[in-house]
């Protein structure tokens, strides 16, 4: 395999430019705040926001 082929594939752990942590953070943020602006900001921080949300509000099923 050529070097350019391996660089282009990536790790396969995200959706486009967003990783799974960002997507989870965006869903939680929009459900809690109903704001697209906050959703984008929290999506940028990803797993940090998810962990902060769980610490502050508790984990509920």
JONORWO-V485753 format. One line per field, one symbol per residue. phi: phi as a letter, one per 20 degrees, with the letter a starting at -180 (. if undefined). psi: psi as a letter, one per 20 degrees, with the letter a starting at -180 (. if undefined). A space follows every 50 residues. Layout:
phi->???
psi->???
This chain:
phi->.ffffffffmemdcdmeeeffffffffffffedlcfffffffffemfgff ffffffdnece
psi->pqhhhhhhhaijjrnciprhhggghhggghhhhlphghggghhhichghg ggghghiqoq.
